[in-house]
Amino acid sequence: MLEVMLSILLLFCFVKYSGTPPVGASTISVTGEKGGNTTLKCQFEAKKISYISLNSLSENIDVCQTEECSGQIFKQGNCDVVFKNLCFSDAGTYMLNIYYHNDQAELERQIRTYQLHIQDVVSVKKGEELKLDVLSNADKVQHQSRRSTGWMKVWSRTDGGQSERTTISDVNLIISYFTARDAGTYRVLDPDGEIMITVTVTESGTESKEKMHNTDDVKSNDAIYIVIFWIVIVGLHVMALVIYIVPCLKKHHWL
């Protein structure tokens, strides 16, 4: 028993101080909504799992080993890891270390690497501040407007903000005096160019205006259809009347 515990301790220490994913390891992409839950699925069927640990590129993550925990991150089932109430700072690369005993009762380790991508949708009124708390692990922030297909740099760790209206406060990227041009999609990249966060930003009131415009179009189309309907009805009655009257007039030699 002591030998097993020492083996686990040695493996744990190795993982804790190795801040990069294993060479050649494939990365599993996982997406979650801000404020929601998501699961890092281990996809490992070994029955004799002794322990799991989770690491980001910079620190060891505390994972509760039962589903009854009140913490944000806990183990579920065989070796899945659940994140509750996702926030932007949860985005990034994770390594899940699974310690198990093989058929020879030897302690071994499997590693799974994940890229956790957080999504969100926000709405801002024209003239107000757009505040995005996305800079905790960010290297770059890019923006794509609704009418563009390209990405424009908004902020980078080396160059800072790219506009006089862009300021930084703690981990917040703040764009003052929000305009329609600021709407669109913002994405946050890590130093390797991996997308960590995507935020879709809309201007408050735009959707309701579009709905009103669409409603007016529907009403206008309905009015046109009604006019056409009555023109057809009246036309058919006139034709029927002509078809009936002409023979009568001919019969009485009035034509």
N, C-alpha and C positions, 0 to 999 in steps of 0.2 A: 504493500500500500504506500509506504514511504517513497519507494522508487517511482511509482506512478505520479505522486504529487510533485516530486522533484522534476520529473519530465515535463509535466504541465507548466511548472514555474519557469523552467528554462525556455520552453517554447513561447510562453507569454512574454517574457522579457525580450526575446528576439523580435517578436512582432511589434512590441511597444516602441522599440527604438529603431525600427526600420520604416521610414516614412514614405516609401515608394512602392507601388504595386510590383509583383513579381514580373521579371522579364518574360515577354511572350504571353502573358495572361490576357485573355479576352475580357473586354469590359461589357457588362450588362447595363443597358440603358433603362432607367426607371424614371417615370414622370408622375408628379403629384401636384395637386392644387393647393395654393396657400390656404392654411386653415383647415385643410382636410387631412386624411390619412393615406399612407402608402406603405407597401411591403417590399422589403428586399428578400426575394425568394431564394433559398439556398440550393434547391434542386439537388438534394443529397439524400440518399436512401439508407445510409448506414444506421443500424439500430443502436449501436453502442457508442453514442455521442457523449463524451464526458463534459465538454465545455465549449462555449463559443465566445469569441471576442470580436469587437468591431473597432476599426481604426480609420480616422481620416488621414490626410497627408501630414497633419501637424500634431495630432493628439489621439490618445486612447479614449474611446467613447464608452460611457457607462451604460451597459445594457442589462436591464433587469431580466433574470432568468426564468420568470414565470409570467403568465398572462394576467395574473391578479394584481400586478404592480400598478401604482398610481403615477409612475414616471412617464416621460414622453416616449421613451424608446424601450421596447421589451421584446423578449423572445416569444415566438408563437409556434406551436406545433413542434416539429422535429428540430428545425434550426432556422426558421424564417425570422426576420427582424422587422418589427412594425414601428413606424414613426407616426405619432399622433400629433395633431395640431401643427402641421408643417409651417415653418417660417422660412424666409429667404436665406437666413444663415445656415439652414440645414443643407442647402445645395452644395454639391461638390462630389469629390471622389471618395469612396469608402472601400475598405477591404474587410471582408468577413472571414474570420479564421475559425475553422471547424476542427476541433480536436476529437478524435475517435480512436477506438481500438479495432485493429484488423483481426483477421481470423487467427493470427498467432498471438493475440492479446497484446500486441505492441501498439504503443501510442503513436498515431500519425496525425498529420494535419492537411486539410484541404483549404484552399484560399479562393474566395470569390471576390471579384472586383466590380464595383458598381459606379455608375455616373448618375447621381440624383439630380433631376431637372425639375425646378419649381415653376409653375405657371400662375398667373394672376390676371385679373381684369379690373381696371379702375376707371372712374369717371371724374373729370375735373371741369369746373366751371371756367369759362373764359375770364382771364384776368387774375385768377387765383394761382396759388403755388401748386406745382406738381412735385410731390415729395416721394421718392422711392428709396426705401432702406435696403439697398442692394449691394453696398460696397464692402461688406465684411471680408469677402474672399475674392473680390473682383479684380481683374486686370484691365478690362476695357468694358465700356458701355457703348452700344451702337443703337441707332434709331433708323427705322424705315417708315416713312410716311405712307398714308393710304394710297397715294397716287404715284408712289415710286417703287421700283424693283431693286434698287441698290440700298446699301447700308452706309450711314454717315456716322463718323465717330463723334460721340457726345463728350466722353470723358475717358482718360486713361491714367493709370497709376504713374506713368512717367511724365506725361504732359499736362495732366489736370484737365479742367473743363475747357471746352472749345468755344464757349460763348460767354458774353458778359452777363447773361441772365442765368448762367449755371454756377451754383455755389455748392460747397461741400460742408456738411455739419455732421461730425461723427461718422456714421456709416450711411448717412442720407445724401442722396443726390437730389438737389433742389433746383427746379427750373421755375423762375419767377415769371409772372405775367403770362400765364398760359394762353396760347393762341391755337387756332384750328390747325396750324402747321405743326404744332407740337404733338398732335394726336398721331396714332399709329402704333407700331410695335417697337418695344425696347428690349434688347437682349444683352445679357451680361456674360462675358467670356472669362475663363480662367487663363493663366499664363500659357497653357497648351492650346488655346483656341477652342476649348470645349464649351458648349453652351450650358450655363448653370441655371440661368433665370430668364424667363420670357414674360414680359408684362405688356398686355394690350391696353392702350389708353384711348379713351373716347372723350369727346367734349360733351358735357352735360347739356341736355336739351336737344341734342342733334337727333337722337332716336325719335323723340316725340314729334319734332318738326317733320321728320321723314314720314312718320305715321300719318300726321295731319295732311301732308302733301299727297300721300297715297290714297287717303280717304277722299280727298277732294277729287282726285283722278277717277276714283271708282264712281263717285256721285255724278261727275261729268259724263262718264261713259254710260251710266244708267239712263241719264236724261236723253242722250243721243239714241240709245236703243228704244226708248219709249216713243220718241218722235218717229223713228223709222217704222216701228210697229203700227202706229196709227196711220201713217202715210200708206202703208201696205193695205191695211184694213179698208180705208176710204177708197183706195184705188180699186180694190176688188169689188166693193159695192158699186162703184161707178161703172165698172166693166159689166157687172151683172145687170145693172139697170139698162145699159145701152143694148146689151144682147137681147133683153126682153122687149124693150120699146121699139127697136128698129123693125122687127117682123110685124108688129102691130100697125105701125105707121104704113108699111108697105101693103098690108092687107086692106087697109081702108084707103089706099091710093093717096095717102098724104105725102108720100115721098116719090 
